[in-house]
């Protein structure tokens, strides 16, 4: 028996782009208390958060950026 | 203050949530300076120790005696009392991960996924973390909520036998800077 092969049309591959990893910054809390996400951070806490969160905290004079 | 405050049995028991330091809550690692908030409530209830059948409060004090000459002759003695340690002792109905971790002397969190060495911890078998203790009334309302940083140890364990094993844990207060004792109507109850 003769084998028949079906020709399949090549479909153009869709480009899969990975979402860029958020830039994380290390900040130190300088206020007595600051709310970050669903946590409360006390003065001296060193946490790693997104750039947007860090900008908001620094803008409100609640924290300072100490590294990445 | 209503008179029945002294007559009614208002707090009938409690619920305790204990978050060991190093847990991840909302992408942050809990520590002495990072404390989970109440919103969402799962921040705490995911770490529930279960029903608390009995709560005992205890304070350890030290006295210092001073003798001074009295104006009228002889000596006058004064005692200066200092509170050096506060503990809460909870009798639990249920077992949870921290109980097994302490009971089996594990150095790490009990995961169940990989084999762990039992009775490896030869030091002080304790877990440090944040406690949320809710005293509840007979109408299922939380009358008082306290959050403190504590060291948890097993103070009494009845053993495995024909009766239900109810672990007793001692929680030593090590920080109370959060100022988070919430009066939810206990004073006006």
gemmi code that builds the backbone of each chain (N, CA, C; Angstrom):
import gemmi

chains = {
    "A": [
        ("UNK", (0.836, -1.187, 0.000), (0.000, 0.000, 0.000), (0.878, 1.246, 0.000)),
        ("UNK", (0.444, 2.140, -0.815), (1.238, 3.358, -0.926), (0.844, 4.334, 0.183)),
        ("UNK", (1.853, 4.751, 0.846), (1.568, 5.701, 1.915), (1.374, 7.092, 1.356)),
        ("UNK", (0.382, 7.729, 1.848), (0.170, 9.123, 1.444), (0.428, 10.033, 2.638)),
        ("UNK", (1.052, 11.055, 2.328), (1.309, 12.024, 3.399), (0.551, 13.304, 3.119)),
        ("UNK", (-0.022, 13.769, 4.167), (-0.762, 15.019, 4.019), (0.207, 16.187, 4.125)),
        ("UNK", (-0.017, 17.068, 3.240), (0.792, 18.280, 3.317), (0.140, 19.248, 4.301)),
        ("UNK", (0.922, 19.700, 5.190), (0.366, 20.678, 6.144), (0.907, 22.049, 5.797)),
        ("UNK", (0.026, 22.955, 5.877), (0.437, 24.328, 5.614), (1.208, 24.876, 6.816)),
        ("UNK", (2.299, 25.476, 6.490), (3.076, 26.075, 7.570), (2.428, 27.380, 8.007)),
        ("UNK", (2.108, 27.421, 9.290), (1.505, 28.649, 9.797), (2.598, 29.553, 10.364)),
        ("UNK", (2.446, 30.827, 10.117), (3.465, 31.744, 10.672), (3.459, 31.695, 12.193)),
        ("UNK", (4.648, 31.578, 12.750), (4.756, 31.493, 14.217), (4.481, 32.843, 14.849)),
        ("UNK", (3.678, 32.768, 15.883), (3.402, 34.012, 16.597), (4.567, 34.331, 17.531)),
        ("UNK", (4.941, 35.545, 17.518), (6.036, 35.955, 18.395), (5.537, 36.059, 19.838)),
        ("UNK", (6.213, 35.341, 20.687), (5.836, 35.385, 22.107), (6.831, 36.285, 22.825)),
        ("UNK", (6.319, 37.355, 23.338), (7.219, 38.267, 24.056), (6.981, 38.113, 25.558)),
        ("UNK", (8.058, 37.897, 26.242), (7.953, 37.766, 27.687), (7.814, 39.147, 28.312)),
        ("UNK", (6.956, 39.270, 29.299), (6.859, 40.572, 29.962), (8.172, 40.877, 30.675)),
        ("UNK", (8.586, 42.096, 30.541), (9.852, 42.491, 31.156), (9.765, 42.376, 32.670)),
        ("UNK", (10.824, 41.841, 33.266), (10.840, 41.710, 34.727), (10.850, 43.106, 35.356)),
        ("UNK", (10.041, 43.300, 36.379), (9.997, 44.634, 36.983), (11.334, 44.986, 37.634)),
        ("UNK", (11.673, 46.244, 37.535), (12.910, 46.710, 38.166), (12.683, 46.759, 39.676)),
        ("UNK", (13.534, 46.049, 40.388), (13.386, 46.007, 41.849), (14.460, 46.886, 42.490)),
        ("UNK", (14.054, 47.618, 43.480), (14.991, 48.477, 44.206), (14.961, 48.121, 45.684)),
        ("UNK", (16.101, 48.273, 46.299), (16.182, 48.022, 47.732), (16.061, 49.359, 48.454)),
        ("UNK", (15.121, 49.438, 49.357), (14.920, 50.700, 50.084), (14.970, 50.444, 51.592)),
        ("UNK", (15.287, 51.517, 52.303), (15.258, 51.461, 53.762), (14.174, 52.413, 54.242)),
        ("UNK", (13.324, 51.906, 55.105), (12.234, 52.731, 55.637), (12.820, 53.723, 56.648)),
        ("UNK", (12.482, 54.975, 56.474), (13.006, 56.011, 57.375), (11.918, 56.592, 58.281)),
        ("UNK", (10.674, 56.355, 57.945), (9.565, 56.843, 58.783), (9.302, 55.823, 59.893)),
        ("UNK", (8.655, 56.236, 60.974), (8.343, 55.272, 62.035), (7.531, 54.077, 61.533)),
        ("UNK", (6.672, 54.333, 60.557), (5.843, 53.281, 59.998), (5.498, 53.612, 58.558)),
        ("UNK", (5.482, 52.626, 57.703), (5.070, 52.853, 56.315), (4.336, 51.622, 55.815)),
        ("UNK", (3.255, 51.862, 55.082), (2.499, 50.733, 54.536), (3.017, 50.421, 53.136)),
        ("UNK", (3.433, 49.188, 52.945), (3.938, 48.749, 51.641), (3.151, 47.507, 51.251)),
        ("UNK", (2.389, 47.622, 50.172), (1.540, 46.499, 49.800), (0.582, 46.195, 50.933)),
        ("UNK", (0.541, 44.956, 51.372), (-0.328, 44.636, 52.503), (0.502, 44.343, 53.746)),
        ("UNK", (1.631, 45.044, 53.870), (2.462, 44.919, 55.067), (2.721, 46.293, 55.670)),
        ("UNK", (3.039, 46.277, 56.944), (3.447, 47.503, 57.625), (4.936, 47.350, 57.919)),
        ("UNK", (5.705, 48.350, 57.512), (7.147, 48.295, 57.732), (7.533, 49.322, 58.781)),
        ("UNK", (8.350, 48.903, 59.714), (8.824, 49.806, 60.757), (10.121, 50.459, 60.313)),
        ("UNK", (10.506, 51.496, 61.025), (11.728, 52.232, 60.695), (12.922, 51.282, 60.705)),
        ("UNK", (13.761, 51.392, 59.673), (14.948, 50.547, 59.590), (14.761, 49.310, 58.738)),
        ("UNK", (13.529, 49.014, 58.362), (13.282, 47.827, 57.539), (13.921, 48.008, 56.165)),
        ("UNK", (14.601, 46.996, 55.699), (15.196, 47.017, 54.356), (14.420, 46.026, 53.508)),
        ("UNK", (13.787, 46.536, 52.468), (12.920, 45.691, 51.653), (13.231, 45.895, 50.182)),
        ("UNK", (12.918, 44.886, 49.404), (13.109, 44.952, 47.962), (11.736, 45.093, 47.310)),
        ("UNK", (11.523, 46.217, 46.629), (10.209, 46.499, 46.050), (10.363, 47.020, 44.630)),
        ("UNK", (9.237, 47.160, 43.937), (9.296, 47.642, 42.557), (9.653, 49.124, 42.537)),
        ("UNK", (10.118, 49.576, 41.365), (10.544, 50.979, 41.227), (9.364, 51.916, 41.508)),
        ("UNK", (8.171, 51.520, 41.063), (7.002, 52.372, 41.279), (6.715, 52.534, 42.770)),
        ("UNK", (6.794, 51.396, 43.507), (6.563, 51.456, 44.952), (7.646, 52.301, 45.634)),
        ("UNK", (8.890, 52.121, 45.178), (9.998, 52.873, 45.775), (9.834, 54.360, 45.528)),
        ("UNK", (9.449, 54.716, 44.305), (9.261, 56.140, 43.988), (8.174, 56.750, 44.865)),
        ("UNK", (7.103, 55.982, 45.081), (6.006, 56.498, 45.907), (6.459, 56.707, 47.354)),
        ("UNK", (7.234, 55.767, 47.862), (7.695, 55.882, 49.256), (8.686, 57.031, 49.415)),
        ("UNK", (9.619, 57.118, 48.457), (10.617, 58.196, 48.538), (9.939, 59.546, 48.365)),
        ("UNK", (8.977, 59.610, 47.452), (8.234, 60.867, 47.228), (7.493, 61.326, 48.481)),
        ("UNK", (7.025, 60.367, 49.252), (6.297, 60.686, 50.493), (7.248, 60.815, 51.684)),
        ("UNK", (8.535, 60.762, 51.413), (9.564, 60.885, 52.449), (9.413, 59.814, 53.535)),
        ("UNK", (9.106, 58.612, 53.079), (8.962, 57.493, 54.012), (10.144, 56.526, 53.935)),
        ("UNK", (10.941, 56.652, 52.866), (12.032, 55.705, 52.678), (13.115, 56.319, 51.815)),
        ("UNK", (14.294, 55.672, 51.816), (15.363, 56.092, 50.919), (15.875, 54.869, 50.166)),
        ("UNK", (16.290, 55.106, 48.939), (16.790, 54.008, 48.109), (18.237, 53.733, 48.500)),
        ("UNK", (18.538, 52.457, 48.739), (19.911, 52.125, 49.160), (20.588, 51.167, 48.189)),
        ("UNK", (19.886, 50.696, 47.184), (20.536, 49.796, 46.234), (19.536, 49.118, 45.340)),
        ("UNK", (20.058, 48.173, 44.543), (19.182, 47.417, 43.652), (19.254, 45.953, 44.005)),
    ],
    "B": [
        ("UNK", (-18.373, 52.826, 82.290), (-18.243, 51.395, 82.008), (-19.453, 50.647, 82.574)),
        ("UNK", (-20.028, 49.827, 81.783), (-21.226, 49.116, 82.222), (-20.891, 48.129, 83.340)),
        ("UNK", (-21.797, 48.032, 84.306), (-21.552, 47.185, 85.464), (-21.433, 45.714, 85.078)),
        ("UNK", (-22.176, 45.320, 84.050), (-22.159, 43.903, 83.693), (-20.806, 43.467, 83.144)),
        ("UNK", (-19.961, 44.439, 82.888), (-18.604, 44.102, 82.453), (-17.940, 43.165, 83.439)),
        ("UNK", (-18.228, 43.381, 84.724), (-17.624, 42.560, 85.751), (-18.413, 41.279, 86.006)),
        ("UNK", (-19.630, 41.226, 85.555), (-20.497, 40.107, 85.882), (-20.583, 39.074, 84.772)),
        ("UNK", (-20.458, 39.544, 83.551), (-20.611, 38.617, 82.445), (-19.282, 37.990, 82.083)),
        ("UNK", (-19.392, 36.803, 81.604), (-18.200, 36.180, 81.048), (-18.162, 36.561, 79.584)),
        ("UNK", (-17.283, 37.485, 79.261), (-17.344, 38.048, 77.928), (-16.451, 37.313, 76.932)),
        ("UNK", (-15.189, 37.105, 77.298), (-14.296, 36.433, 76.361), (-14.294, 34.940, 76.669)),
        ("UNK", (-14.691, 34.163, 75.698), (-14.849, 32.732, 75.946), (-13.694, 31.915, 75.377)),
        ("UNK", (-12.818, 32.548, 74.652), (-11.699, 31.826, 74.056), (-11.059, 32.701, 73.008)),
        ("UNK", (-10.325, 32.107, 72.129), (-9.673, 32.943, 71.134), (-9.206, 32.178, 69.916)),
        ("UNK", (-8.658, 32.943, 69.026), (-8.007, 32.385, 67.848), (-6.631, 33.029, 67.736)),
        ("UNK", (-5.669, 32.234, 67.347), (-4.310, 32.754, 67.234), (-3.780, 32.502, 65.833)),
        ("UNK", (-3.134, 33.512, 65.314), (-2.419, 33.394, 64.037), (-0.959, 33.703, 64.322)),
        ("UNK", (-0.078, 32.892, 63.787), (1.352, 33.066, 64.059), (2.121, 32.995, 62.751)),
        ("UNK", (2.784, 34.098, 62.402), (3.561, 34.158, 61.160), (5.037, 34.142, 61.526)),
        ("UNK", (5.718, 33.025, 61.322), (7.157, 32.989, 61.617), (7.916, 33.970, 60.734)),
        ("UNK", (8.977, 34.529, 61.244), (9.811, 35.418, 60.438), (10.385, 34.635, 59.258)),
        ("UNK", (10.468, 35.310, 58.115), (11.003, 34.668, 56.921), (9.929, 34.207, 55.961)),
        ("UNK", (8.653, 34.311, 56.369), (7.578, 33.951, 55.445), (7.388, 35.082, 54.438)),
        ("UNK", (6.866, 34.742, 53.270), (6.609, 35.756, 52.250), (5.132, 36.127, 52.250)),
        ("UNK", (4.872, 37.396, 52.510), (3.502, 37.910, 52.496), (3.467, 39.102, 51.554)),
        ("UNK", (2.674, 38.978, 50.508), (2.558, 40.039, 49.504), (3.941, 40.460, 48.993)),
        ("UNK", (4.747, 39.494, 48.651), (6.085, 39.689, 48.050), (7.112, 40.253, 49.022)),
        ("UNK", (6.753, 40.457, 50.277), (7.718, 40.927, 51.262), (8.010, 39.814, 52.261)),
        ("UNK", (9.234, 39.804, 52.745), (9.639, 38.800, 53.722), (9.407, 39.348, 55.126)),
        ("UNK", (8.627, 38.617, 55.909), (8.316, 39.104, 57.254), (9.559, 39.044, 58.138)),
        ("UNK", (9.639, 39.993, 59.048), (10.809, 40.130, 59.915), (10.388, 40.960, 61.121)),
        ("UNK", (11.323, 41.237, 62.031), (10.941, 42.104, 63.154), (10.457, 43.486, 62.721)),
        ("UNK", (10.815, 43.914, 61.514), (10.381, 45.240, 61.058), (9.391, 45.183, 59.896)),
        ("UNK", (9.006, 44.011, 59.475), (8.005, 43.883, 58.403), (6.861, 43.017, 58.918)),
        ("UNK", (5.710, 43.662, 59.074), (4.566, 43.021, 59.723), (3.394, 42.990, 58.749)),
        ("UNK", (2.782, 41.861, 58.542), (1.624, 41.821, 57.648), (0.458, 42.653, 58.183)),
        ("UNK", (-0.240, 43.269, 57.249), (-1.414, 44.063, 57.568), (-2.648, 43.140, 57.630)),
        ("UNK", (-3.781, 43.722, 57.986), (-5.020, 42.937, 58.076), (-5.750, 42.811, 56.744)),
        ("UNK", (-5.277, 43.512, 55.749), (-5.967, 43.523, 54.461), (-5.040, 42.990, 53.371)),
        ("UNK", (-5.288, 41.814, 52.841), (-6.423, 40.933, 53.076), (-6.253, 40.119, 54.362)),
        ("UNK", (-7.362, 39.633, 54.864), (-7.344, 38.929, 56.147), (-6.551, 37.625, 56.062)),
        ("UNK", (-6.405, 37.114, 54.823), (-5.651, 35.864, 54.640), (-4.178, 36.024, 55.014)),
        ("UNK", (-3.698, 37.253, 55.033), (-2.321, 37.476, 55.497), (-2.084, 36.773, 56.824)),
        ("UNK", (-3.095, 36.819, 57.674), (-2.968, 36.209, 58.994), (-3.616, 34.826, 59.056)),
        ("UNK", (-4.810, 34.721, 58.504), (-5.549, 33.463, 58.678), (-4.879, 32.289, 57.960)),
        ("UNK", (-4.017, 32.572, 56.985), (-3.269, 31.484, 56.356), (-2.305, 30.829, 57.345)),
        ("UNK", (-2.043, 31.524, 58.453), (-1.097, 31.010, 59.451), (-1.813, 30.743, 60.773)),
        ("UNK", (-3.051, 30.303, 60.674), (-3.867, 30.089, 61.862), (-3.373, 28.891, 62.674)),
        ("UNK", (-3.303, 29.079, 63.968), (-2.918, 27.972, 64.859), (-4.145, 27.177, 65.295)),
        ("UNK", (-5.305, 27.644, 64.905), (-6.522, 26.937, 65.261), (-7.183, 27.532, 66.481)),
        ("UNK", (-8.083, 26.753, 67.040), (-8.857, 27.207, 68.194), (-7.986, 27.274, 69.444)),
        ("UNK", (-8.098, 28.373, 70.149), (-7.384, 28.522, 71.422), (-8.406, 28.330, 72.542)),
        ("UNK", (-8.231, 27.273, 73.309), (-9.223, 26.968, 74.345), (-8.963, 27.717, 75.639)),
        ("UNK", (-7.706, 28.090, 75.850), (-7.388, 28.757, 77.112), (-6.197, 29.691, 76.885)),
        ("UNK", (-6.289, 30.872, 77.441), (-5.193, 31.847, 77.356), (-4.837, 32.284, 78.770)),
        ("UNK", (-3.585, 32.133, 79.110), (-3.112, 32.599, 80.421), (-2.063, 33.681, 80.188)),
        ("UNK", (-2.157, 34.737, 80.966), (-1.171, 35.818, 80.879), (-0.303, 35.774, 82.128)),
        ("UNK", (0.977, 35.968, 81.929), (1.880, 35.929, 83.074), (2.985, 36.961, 82.905)),
        ("UNK", (3.342, 37.570, 84.013), (4.443, 38.533, 84.000), (5.468, 38.112, 85.030)),
        ("UNK", (6.720, 38.177, 84.643), (7.798, 37.854, 85.577), (8.387, 39.168, 86.071)),
        ("UNK", (8.523, 39.269, 87.372), (9.021, 40.517, 87.941), (10.265, 40.261, 88.784)),
        ("UNK", (11.022, 41.308, 88.950), (12.179, 41.256, 89.840), (12.073, 42.407, 90.828)),
        ("UNK", (12.359, 42.104, 92.082), (12.285, 43.127, 93.125), (13.676, 43.542, 93.574)),
        ("UNK", (13.815, 44.812, 93.792), (15.062, 45.318, 94.349), (14.735, 46.008, 95.665)),
        ("UNK", (15.411, 45.570, 96.710), (15.119, 46.110, 98.043), (16.155, 47.160, 98.419)),
        ("UNK", (15.684, 48.226, 98.963), (16.577, 49.292, 99.432), (16.253, 49.602, 100.884)),
        ("UNK", (17.304, 49.778, 101.653), (17.141, 50.171, 103.055), (17.734, 51.560, 103.229)),
        ("UNK", (16.966, 52.420, 103.777), (17.445, 53.768, 104.058), (17.178, 54.081, 105.526)),
        ("UNK", (18.007, 54.890, 106.127), (17.705, 55.288, 107.502), (16.428, 56.117, 107.539)),
        ("UNK", (15.590, 55.790, 108.477), (14.347, 56.538, 108.620), (14.573, 57.761, 109.497)),
        ("UNK", (13.823, 58.805, 109.203), (13.946, 60.036, 109.986), (13.606, 59.791, 111.448)),
        ("UNK", (12.732, 58.816, 111.665), (12.287, 58.546, 113.037), (13.160, 57.494, 113.711)),
        ("UNK", (14.223, 57.096, 113.043), (15.111, 56.098, 113.612), (14.938, 54.755, 112.949)),
        ("UNK", (15.967, 53.977, 113.003), (15.911, 52.654, 112.389), (15.996, 52.745, 110.869)),
        ("UNK", (15.451, 51.728, 110.200), (15.531, 51.661, 108.750), (14.146, 51.706, 108.123)),
        ("UNK", (14.122, 52.172, 106.928), (12.908, 52.123, 106.121), (13.225, 51.294, 104.879)),
        ("UNK", (12.368, 50.367, 104.580), (12.617, 49.475, 103.434), (11.667, 49.806, 102.288)),
        ("UNK", (12.224, 49.948, 101.093), (11.386, 50.160, 99.917), (11.689, 49.070, 98.890)),
        ("UNK", (10.671, 48.703, 98.147), (10.827, 47.678, 97.108), (10.516, 48.298, 95.755)),
        ("UNK", (11.453, 48.169, 94.839), (11.234, 48.632, 93.464), (11.017, 47.394, 92.600)),
        ("UNK", (9.857, 47.304, 92.014), (9.514, 46.120, 91.217), (9.631, 46.434, 89.728)),
        ("UNK", (10.296, 45.578, 89.002), (10.470, 45.761, 87.559), (9.925, 44.532, 86.839)),
        ("UNK", (9.118, 44.767, 85.832), (8.620, 43.653, 85.014), (9.645, 43.349, 83.937)),
        ("UNK", (10.120, 42.127, 83.927), (11.214, 41.776, 83.015), (10.781, 40.830, 81.886)),
        ("UNK", (9.594, 40.276, 81.998), (9.217, 39.286, 80.981), (7.699, 39.130, 80.979)),
        ("UNK", (7.116, 39.120, 79.786), (5.682, 38.865, 79.645), (5.479, 37.632, 78.784)),
        ("UNK", (4.595, 36.772, 79.219), (4.312, 35.575, 78.424), (2.809, 35.337, 78.338)),
        ("UNK", (2.436, 34.677, 77.272), (1.071, 34.191, 77.125), (1.154, 32.686, 76.885)),
        ("UNK", (0.334, 31.959, 77.572), (0.333, 30.507, 77.427), (-1.003, 30.092, 76.826)),
        ("UNK", (-0.928, 29.467, 75.670), (-2.143, 29.093, 74.947), (-2.304, 27.574, 74.939)),
        ("UNK", (-3.501, 27.138, 75.265), (-3.844, 25.722, 75.088), (-4.597, 25.594, 73.780)),
        ("UNK", (-4.015, 24.830, 72.867), (-4.575, 24.737, 71.519), (-5.350, 23.442, 71.340)),
        ("UNK", (-6.396, 23.549, 70.577), (-7.166, 22.347, 70.259), (-6.524, 21.611, 69.086)),
        ("UNK", (-5.893, 22.384, 68.213), (-5.405, 21.831, 66.953), (-3.877, 21.815, 66.873)),
        ("UNK", (-3.395, 21.009, 65.972), (-1.972, 21.004, 65.638), (-1.797, 21.781, 64.327)),
        ("UNK", (-0.695, 22.463, 64.207), (-0.381, 23.170, 62.974), (1.105, 22.987, 62.703)),
        ("UNK", (1.539, 23.533, 61.583), (2.941, 23.297, 61.169), (3.952, 23.700, 62.242)),
        ("UNK", (3.840, 24.885, 62.846), (4.850, 25.249, 63.861), (4.893, 24.285, 65.052)),
        ("UNK", (3.752, 23.713, 65.380), (3.715, 22.764, 66.503), (4.547, 21.531, 66.168)),
        ("UNK", (4.324, 21.008, 64.975), (5.104, 19.823, 64.562), (6.584, 20.157, 64.424)),
        ("UNK", (6.869, 21.375, 63.938), (8.269, 21.782, 63.777), (8.976, 21.788, 65.135)),
        ("UNK", (8.299, 22.300, 66.135), (8.889, 22.343, 67.480), (8.923, 20.954, 68.104)),
        ("UNK", (7.847, 20.213, 67.906), (7.735, 18.892, 68.513), (8.822, 17.947, 68.014)),
        ("UNK", (9.096, 18.014, 66.716), (10.093, 17.118, 66.131), (11.477, 17.742, 66.039)),
        ("UNK", (11.644, 18.923, 66.618), (12.976, 19.542, 66.667), (13.577, 19.811, 65.314)),
        ("UNK", (12.754, 20.292, 64.381), (13.262, 20.560, 63.031), (13.946, 21.919, 62.982)),
        ("UNK", (14.941, 22.020, 62.115), (15.612, 23.302, 61.925), (14.912, 24.153, 60.873)),
        ("UNK", (14.142, 23.503, 60.016), (13.457, 24.204, 58.933), (11.960, 23.965, 59.053)),
        ("UNK", (11.234, 24.724, 58.260), (9.793, 24.559, 58.193), (9.450, 23.147, 57.709)),
        ("UNK", (8.439, 22.553, 58.302), (8.012, 21.221, 57.882), (7.306, 21.339, 56.537)),
        ("UNK", (7.912, 20.752, 55.515), (7.349, 20.913, 54.179), (6.555, 19.687, 53.748)),
        ("UNK", (7.003, 18.531, 54.172), (6.314, 17.317, 53.756), (6.762, 16.826, 52.401)),
        ("UNK", (7.445, 17.693, 51.646), (7.832, 17.310, 50.289), (9.146, 16.534, 50.271)),
        ("UNK", (10.042, 16.914, 51.139), (11.341, 16.231, 51.176), (11.611, 15.744, 52.595)),
        ("UNK", (12.451, 14.734, 52.682), (12.769, 14.191, 53.992), (13.521, 15.202, 54.841)),
        ("UNK", (13.163, 15.281, 56.091), (13.835, 16.194, 56.999), (14.327, 15.427, 58.216)),
        ("UNK", (15.405, 15.926, 58.801), (16.019, 15.219, 59.918), (15.304, 15.576, 61.219)),
        ("UNK", (14.643, 14.613, 61.819), (13.960, 14.920, 63.075), (14.948, 15.099, 64.219)),
        ("UNK", (14.583, 15.907, 65.166), (15.363, 16.188, 66.379), (16.779, 16.675, 66.041)),
        ("UNK", (16.874, 17.411, 64.944), (18.162, 17.959, 64.514), (18.537, 19.185, 65.352)),
        ("UNK", (17.507, 19.937, 65.734), (17.757, 21.175, 66.470), (18.106, 20.853, 67.926)),
        ("UNK", (19.374, 21.015, 68.243), (19.818, 20.715, 69.603), (19.907, 21.985, 70.449)),
        ("UNK", (19.534, 23.112, 69.859), (19.551, 24.365, 70.604), (18.196, 24.643, 71.222)),
        ("UNK", (17.893, 25.910, 71.360), (16.616, 26.303, 71.934), (15.542, 26.101, 70.867)),
        ("UNK", (14.641, 25.204, 71.124), (13.601, 24.935, 70.132), (12.518, 26.000, 70.257)),
        ("UNK", (12.648, 27.002, 69.430), (11.728, 28.133, 69.462), (11.578, 28.677, 68.052)),
        ("UNK", (10.468, 29.348, 67.822), (10.231, 30.011, 66.540), (9.860, 31.456, 66.859)),
        ("UNK", (10.529, 32.375, 66.176), (10.244, 33.791, 66.375), (9.356, 34.290, 65.241)),
        ("UNK", (8.370, 35.076, 65.601), (7.476, 35.587, 64.563), (6.451, 36.535, 65.148)),
        ("UNK", (5.460, 36.864, 64.318), (4.397, 37.777, 64.733), (3.148, 37.001, 65.112)),
        ("UNK", (2.587, 37.382, 66.251), (1.365, 36.736, 66.736), (0.209, 37.713, 66.651)),
        ("UNK", (-0.910, 37.222, 66.187), (-2.164, 37.971, 66.303), (-3.118, 37.111, 67.126)),
        ("UNK", (-3.473, 37.619, 68.283), (-4.372, 36.886, 69.187), (-5.696, 37.630, 69.268)),
        ("UNK", (-6.754, 36.909, 68.957), (-8.092, 37.509, 69.005), (-8.896, 36.866, 70.137)),
        ("UNK", (-9.278, 37.687, 71.075), (-10.172, 37.207, 72.121), (-11.596, 37.377, 71.644)),
        ("UNK", (-12.350, 36.293, 71.635), (-13.695, 36.371, 71.064), (-14.751, 36.158, 72.136)),
        ("UNK", (-15.879, 36.849, 71.942), (-16.999, 36.748, 72.867), (-17.975, 35.677, 72.435)),
        ("UNK", (-19.027, 35.536, 73.217), (-19.988, 34.466, 72.945), (-20.800, 34.732, 71.689)),
        ("UNK", (-20.819, 35.971, 71.231), (-21.565, 36.286, 70.010), (-20.649, 36.282, 68.788)),
        ("UNK", (-19.543, 35.590, 68.898), (-18.596, 35.401, 67.791), (-17.908, 36.690, 67.376)),
        ("UNK", (-17.953, 37.684, 68.233), (-17.281, 38.918, 67.871), (-15.891, 38.948, 68.501)),
        ("UNK", (-14.965, 39.601, 67.814), (-13.626, 39.771, 68.379), (-13.665, 40.971, 69.313)),
        ("UNK", (-13.389, 40.740, 70.576), (-13.478, 41.819, 71.560), (-12.143, 42.505, 71.778)),
        ("UNK", (-11.080, 41.775, 71.584), (-9.767, 42.385, 71.728), (-8.809, 41.676, 70.784)),
        ("UNK", (-7.997, 42.455, 70.111), (-7.015, 41.901, 69.179), (-5.653, 42.457, 69.547)),
        ("UNK", (-4.705, 41.570, 69.721), (-3.362, 42.035, 70.063), (-2.367, 41.423, 69.085)),
        ("UNK", (-1.435, 42.270, 68.644), (-0.372, 41.791, 67.742), (0.962, 42.110, 68.388)),
        ("UNK", (1.753, 41.100, 68.575), (3.080, 41.288, 69.170), (4.071, 40.314, 68.529)),
        ("UNK", (5.343, 40.687, 68.625), (6.394, 39.787, 68.169), (6.727, 38.861, 69.338)),
        ("UNK", (6.769, 37.576, 69.063), (6.942, 36.603, 70.146), (7.928, 35.501, 69.760)),
        ("UNK", (8.395, 34.827, 70.804), (9.103, 33.561, 70.637), (8.139, 32.469, 71.070)),
        ("UNK", (7.948, 31.482, 70.238), (7.015, 30.410, 70.571), (7.776, 29.135, 70.927)),
        ("UNK", (7.404, 28.554, 72.041), (7.974, 27.271, 72.461), (6.832, 26.372, 72.931)),
        ("UNK", (7.051, 25.086, 72.863), (6.068, 24.165, 73.447), (6.369, 24.071, 74.937)),
        ("UNK", (5.377, 24.388, 75.754), (5.618, 24.325, 77.196), (5.057, 23.044, 77.804)),
        ("UNK", (4.065, 22.472, 77.163), (3.509, 21.216, 77.673), (2.882, 20.458, 76.514)),
        ("UNK", (3.127, 19.169, 76.513), (2.528, 18.359, 75.459), (2.041, 17.064, 76.090)),
        ("UNK", (0.754, 16.802, 76.012), (0.200, 15.678, 76.767), (0.577, 14.298, 76.235)),
        ("UNK", (1.086, 14.239, 75.033), (1.481, 12.936, 74.497), (0.428, 12.329, 73.604)),
        ("UNK", (0.795, 11.238, 72.979), (-0.116, 10.555, 72.068), (-0.722, 9.379, 72.817)),
        ("UNK", (-1.987, 9.479, 73.083), (-2.687, 8.390, 73.774), (-4.149, 8.401, 73.360)),
        ("UNK", (-4.992, 7.785, 74.194), (-6.388, 7.646, 73.762), (-7.168, 8.956, 73.817)),
        ("UNK", (-6.627, 9.939, 74.524), (-7.311, 11.226, 74.568), (-6.679, 12.194, 73.555)),
        ("UNK", (-7.434, 13.216, 73.241), (-6.943, 14.167, 72.240), (-5.751, 14.935, 72.784)),
        ("UNK", (-4.699, 15.022, 71.984), (-3.502, 15.757, 72.394), (-3.700, 17.240, 72.123)),
        ("UNK", (-3.635, 18.022, 73.191), (-3.809, 19.473, 73.039), (-2.508, 20.157, 73.428)),
        ("UNK", (-1.772, 20.636, 72.430), (-0.491, 21.259, 72.741), (-0.658, 22.570, 73.497)),
        ("UNK", (0.266, 22.803, 74.406), (0.286, 24.060, 75.147), (1.566, 24.792, 74.742)),
        ("UNK", (1.414, 26.004, 74.258), (2.582, 26.768, 73.813), (2.745, 28.007, 74.671)),
        ("UNK", (4.011, 28.337, 74.895), (4.312, 29.569, 75.605), (4.814, 30.589, 74.598)),
        ("UNK", (4.246, 31.763, 74.653), (4.633, 32.834, 73.738), (5.246, 33.951, 74.563)),
        ("UNK", (6.535, 34.131, 74.386), (7.248, 35.165, 75.130), (7.280, 36.442, 74.298)),
        ("UNK", (6.786, 37.501, 74.873), (6.731, 38.771, 74.149), (8.145, 39.335, 74.034)),
        ("UNK", (8.564, 39.635, 72.814), (9.896, 40.222, 72.648), (9.830, 41.614, 72.045)),
        ("UNK", (8.714, 41.994, 71.478), (8.576, 43.364, 70.966), (7.102, 43.730, 70.923)),
        ("UNK", (6.817, 44.932, 71.323), (5.434, 45.398, 71.289), (5.369, 46.802, 70.723)),
        ("UNK", (6.327, 47.131, 69.852), (6.421, 48.496, 69.340), (5.348, 48.814, 68.318)),
        ("UNK", (4.612, 47.804, 67.908), (3.596, 48.041, 66.893), (2.425, 48.849, 67.449)),
        ("UNK", (2.284, 48.892, 68.747), (1.166, 49.604, 69.389), (-0.165, 49.146, 68.814)),
        ("UNK", (-0.345, 47.860, 68.764), (-1.518, 47.362, 68.071), (-2.403, 46.508, 68.949)),
        ("UNK", (-2.726, 47.005, 70.099), (-3.775, 46.378, 70.886), (-5.060, 47.105, 70.531)),
        ("UNK", (-5.959, 46.388, 69.919), (-7.196, 47.010, 69.459), (-8.332, 46.645, 70.400)),
        ("UNK", (-8.958, 47.672, 70.928), (-10.127, 47.454, 71.765), (-11.338, 47.426, 70.856)),
        ("UNK", (-11.901, 46.259, 70.691), (-13.105, 46.146, 69.877), (-14.295, 45.991, 70.799)),
        ("UNK", (-14.498, 46.980, 71.623), (-15.696, 47.073, 72.461), (-15.627, 46.289, 73.748)),
        ("UNK", (-14.461, 45.812, 74.141), (-14.426, 45.071, 75.391), (-14.684, 45.995, 76.579)),
        ("UNK", (-14.273, 47.247, 76.483), (-14.451, 48.160, 77.613), (-15.904, 48.561, 77.782)),
        ("UNK", (-16.644, 48.499, 76.725), (-18.043, 48.914, 76.829), (-18.982, 47.726, 76.789)),
        ("UNK", (-18.427, 46.542, 76.829), (-19.276, 45.345, 76.711), (-20.166, 45.197, 77.946)),
    ],
}
model = gemmi.Model(1)
for chain_id, residues in chains.items():
    chain = gemmi.Chain(chain_id)
    for i, (resn, *xyz) in enumerate(residues, 1):
        res = gemmi.Residue()
        res.name, res.seqid = resn, gemmi.SeqId(i, " ")
        for name, pos in zip(("N", "CA", "C"), xyz):
            atom = gemmi.Atom()
            atom.name, atom.element = name, gemmi.Element(name[0])
            atom.pos, atom.b_iso = gemmi.Position(*pos), 0.0
            res.add_atom(atom)
        chain.add_residue(res)
    model.add_chain(chain)
structure = gemmi.Structure()
structure.add_model(model)
structure.setup_entities()
